[in-house]
């Protein structure tokens, strides 16, 4: 007999397969504006899922990700503009820089045994330092930013149609969700959950908490930086307020909060709900009003389902199965 959990998993996978098919066919029905918007939605699913590895699974509110995104965006852009290096190469250099920065900052903080709030504030401080450096360093364009010259071609990660960016963003999102699923079912995911619930007890039973938190941070930093390069090539312009913005990581946290911290599908659900609604409000109601909508939705969801929509949905499905006749 197939267990209840197996039946639930099959329903979820079938639902995801249907959603993926719909998303694959969607560009044929969308305007250029909405195709670009959904490319950004997929990018934020990718970023939020990467943040969720350290923020949701390990349970720490981490504000370092603007630095990681900026490392990817600026490294590939500077190399491309000044030396003609393909963004496909520059993105991995930026990812390496992001990993090094994450490991250095993380090692200092983790070894110090800082409380979570103190760690969050230190990360916030480093993010502001990164933004100031980008503002003042002429090599990075300063406050003017850097404009990428349009030159369509696969080697330049620039494409003739916006739908190509759409599918690339969708592929990145699917890849990141798959990686998060794999992590959640393996030793790293189990250790991170243990550290999240009780770091002292985890250390007492032999889990190297510093090592596994650093590993999670390095993975998160690596993939966020890759997304930074994709963002730069999508908009063909970066500046400190977009590439090293604390607003981006706050959005990731909100999306994960709506969907469910530490769940694989939480960032997907949260982003797919908030970003399209926010874009409709921004385009057709009032610029900036979408932030109010974000705040209201987050408050409502947290009050009604403190753990997010995905855990609520899973509990409802389990309850329905228990109440239904065998």
C-alpha positions in Angstrom: 0.0 0.0 0.0 1.2 3.4 -0.8 1.7 5.6 2.3 -0.1 8.9 2.8 3.1 10.8 2.5 3.9 9.2 -0.8 0.4 10.1 -2.2 0.9 13.7 -1.0 4.3 13.9 -2.6 2.9 12.6 -5.9 0.1 15.2 -5.8 2.7 18.0 -5.2 5.0 16.8 -8.0 2.1 16.5 -10.4 1.1 20.1 -9.5 4.6 21.3 -10.0 4.8 19.5 -13.4 1.6 21.2 -14.5 2.9 24.6 -13.3 6.1 24.1 -15.2 4.3 23.2 -18.4 2.1 26.4 -18.0 5.3 28.5 -17.5 7.0 27.0 -20.5 4.0 28.0 -22.7 3.4 31.4 -21.1 5.7 33.6 -23.2 3.5 33.0 -26.3 0.7 34.8 -24.4 2.7 37.5 -22.7 3.7 41.0 -23.8 7.3 42.0 -23.8 6.8 43.9 -20.5 5.3 40.9 -18.7 7.9 38.5 -20.2 10.6 40.6 -18.7 8.7 40.8 -15.5 8.5 37.0 -15.2 12.2 36.8 -16.0 12.7 38.9 -12.9 10.2 36.8 -10.9 12.3 33.6 -11.8 15.5 35.4 -10.8 14.0 36.2 -7.4 12.8 32.7 -6.9 16.4 31.7 -7.6 17.8 34.2 -5.2 15.2 33.6 -2.5 15.9 29.8 -2.7 19.6 30.4 -2.4 19.1 32.7 0.6 16.8 30.1 2.1 19.7 27.6 2.4 21.3 29.7 5.0 18.4 31.8 6.2 15.6 29.2 6.3 17.3 25.8 6.7 20.0 27.1 9.0 17.7 29.6 10.7 19.9 32.8 10.6 18.7 36.1 9.3 21.6 36.9 6.9 21.9 40.3 5.2 25.2 39.5 3.3 23.5 38.6 0.0 23.6 42.1 -1.5 27.4 41.8 -1.4 27.2 38.4 -3.1 24.9 39.7 -5.8 27.1 42.7 -6.3 30.2 40.6 -6.5 28.7 38.6 -9.4 27.2 41.6 -11.2 30.2 44.0 -10.9 32.9 41.3 -11.6 31.4 40.1 -14.8 30.5 43.6 -16.0 33.9 45.2 -15.3 35.7 42.3 -17.0 33.3 42.5 -20.0 33.4 46.3 -20.4 37.2 46.8 -19.8 38.7 43.5 -21.1 36.1 41.9 -23.3 35.9 38.8 -21.0 32.7 36.8 -21.6 30.1 37.2 -18.8 30.0 33.3 -18.7 33.6 33.5 -17.5 33.2 36.6 -15.3 30.2 35.2 -13.5 32.3 32.3 -12.0 35.1 34.8 -10.9 32.4 36.8 -9.2 31.0 33.7 -7.6 34.5 32.8 -6.3 34.9 36.3 -4.8 31.5 36.0 -3.2 32.4 32.7 -1.6 35.7 34.0 -0.2 33.9 37.1 1.2 31.2 34.9 2.7 33.7 32.5 4.3 35.9 35.2 5.8 33.0 37.2 7.3 31.2 34.0 8.3 34.2 32.5 10.0 34.9 35.6 12.0 31.3 35.8 13.2 30.6 32.1 13.7 33.9 31.6 15.7 32.9 34.5 17.9 29.7 32.7 18.9 27.6 35.9 18.3 23.9 35.8 19.0 21.7 35.8 16.0 20.6 39.4 16.3 24.2 40.6 16.6 25.2 38.5 13.6 22.3 40.0 11.6 23.4 43.5 12.5 27.0 42.8 11.6 25.9 41.4 8.2 23.7 44.5 7.7 26.8 46.7 8.4 28.9 44.8 5.9 26.2 45.2 3.2 26.2 49.0 3.8 30.0 49.0 3.5 29.7 47.2 0.2 27.3 49.7 -1.1 29.5 52.6 0.0 32.5 51.0 -1.8 30.5 50.6 -5.0 29.4 54.3 -4.7 32.9 55.6 -4.3 35.0 53.4 -6.5 35.4 54.8 -10.0 36.3 51.4 -11.4 32.8 50.3 -10.5 31.2 53.3 -12.0 30.5 55.1 -8.7 27.0 56.5 -8.3 26.6 56.7 -12.1 26.8 52.9 -12.5 27.9 50.9 -15.5 26.2 50.6 -18.8 26.6 47.4 -20.8 26.8 48.0 -24.5 24.2 45.9 -26.3 25.9 43.2 -28.4 23.5 40.2 -28.8 25.3 36.9 -28.9 25.5 33.8 -26.8 29.1 34.5 -25.8 28.0 37.9 -24.4 25.0 36.4 -22.6 22.8 38.8 -24.6 19.9 37.6 -26.7 17.7 39.0 -29.4 14.4 38.2 -27.7 13.4 38.7 -24.1 11.8 35.3 -24.1 15.3 33.8 -24.1 16.0 35.6 -20.8 12.6 34.3 -19.6 13.6 30.6 -20.3 17.1 31.1 -18.9 15.6 32.6 -15.7 13.1 29.7 -15.5 15.9 27.2 -15.9 17.9 28.8 -13.1 14.9 28.8 -10.8 14.2 25.1 -11.5 17.9 24.3 -11.0 18.0 26.1 -7.6 14.8 24.6 -6.3 16.2 21.2 -7.3 19.5 21.9 -5.4 17.5 23.0 -2.3 15.4 19.8 -2.5 18.6 17.7 -2.7 20.2 19.5 0.2 17.0 19.1 2.3 17.1 15.3 1.8 20.8 14.9 2.6 23.2 15.2 5.5 23.8 18.9 5.1 20.1 19.7 5.2 19.5 17.5 8.3 22.5 19.1 10.1 21.3 22.6 9.2 17.9 21.8 10.7 19.5 20.5 13.8 21.6 23.7 14.1 18.5 25.8 13.5 16.5 24.2 16.3 19.3 24.0 18.9 22.9 24.9 18.0 24.3 24.0 21.4 22.7 20.5 21.4 23.9 20.0 17.8 27.5 20.7 18.8 27.1 18.4 21.8 26.3 15.4 19.7 29.3 16.0 17.4 28.0 18.3 14.6 30.7 20.8 13.6 28.3 23.8 13.6 30.8 26.3 12.2 31.8 24.1 9.3 28.3 23.3 8.2 27.1 26.9 8.6 30.1 28.0 6.5 29.3 25.4 3.9 25.7 26.5 3.6 26.8 30.2 3.4 29.3 29.4 0.7 26.7 27.5 -1.4 24.3 30.4 -0.9 26.9 33.0 -1.8 28.0 31.1 -5.0 24.6 30.9 -6.5 23.5 34.4 -5.6 26.6 35.7 -7.3 25.8 33.8 -10.5 22.3 35.4 -10.4 24.0 38.8 -10.1 25.6 38.3 -13.5 22.3 37.2 -15.1 20.6 40.4 -13.6 23.3 42.6 -15.1 22.9 41.1 -18.6 19.2 41.2 -18.4 18.9 45.0 -17.6 22.3 46.0 -19.2 22.9 48.4 -16.4 24.0 48.2 -12.8 24.5 50.7 -10.0 25.0 50.5 -6.2 21.3 51.0 -5.5 20.3 48.0 -7.7 23.3 45.6 -7.6 24.2 46.1 -3.9 20.8 47.0 -2.5 19.6 45.8 0.9 16.1 46.0 -0.5 16.8 42.9 -2.6 17.6 40.7 0.4 14.6 42.1 2.4 12.4 41.0 -0.5 14.0 37.5 -0.4 13.2 37.3 3.3 9.6 38.5 2.7 9.1 35.9 0.0 10.4 33.1 2.2 8.3 34.3 5.1 5.1 34.2 3.0 5.9 30.7 1.6 7.6 29.2 4.6 11.2 29.5 6.0 13.3 26.4 5.4 10.8 24.7 3.0 11.9 23.9 -0.5 8.8 25.4 -2.1 8.4 28.4 0.3 10.5 30.8 -1.8 8.7 29.7 -5.0 5.2 30.2 -3.5 6.0 33.5 -1.8 7.7 35.0 -4.9 4.9 33.9 -7.3 2.3 35.4 -5.1 4.0 38.7 -4.2 5.9 39.8 -7.2 3.2 39.6 -9.9 0.7 41.3 -7.5 3.3 44.0 -6.8 4.0 44.6 -10.4 0.3 44.9 -11.3 -0.1 47.5 -8.5 3.0 49.3 -9.5 2.0 49.5 -13.2 -1.7 50.2 -12.9 -2.2 51.8 -9.4 0.7 53.7 -8.0 4.5 53.4 -7.9 5.6 52.4 -4.4 2.1 51.3 -3.3 3.1 47.7 -4.0 5.4 47.9 -0.9 2.3 48.6 1.2 0.6 45.5 -0.4 3.7 43.4 0.5 3.5 44.5 4.1 -0.2 43.9 4.4 0.1 40.4 2.9 3.0 39.5 5.1 1.1 40.6 8.2 -2.0 38.6 7.3 -0.1 35.4 6.4 2.0 35.6 9.6 -1.1 36.1 11.7 -3.1 33.3 10.1 -0.2 30.9 9.4 3.0 31.8 11.3 5.0 29.1 9.6 4.0 30.2 6.0 1.7 29.0 3.3 3.5 25.8 2.3 3.5 24.3 5.9 -0.2 25.4 6.2 -1.1 23.7 2.9 0.8 20.5 3.8 -0.9 20.3 7.2 -4.3 20.8 5.5 -3.6 18.0 3.1 -2.5 15.7 5.9 -5.6 16.5 7.9 -7.9 15.9 4.9 -6.2 12.5 4.3 -6.6 11.5 7.9 -10.3 12.4 7.9 -11.1 10.7 4.6 -12.1 7.0 4.7 -9.4 4.4 3.9 
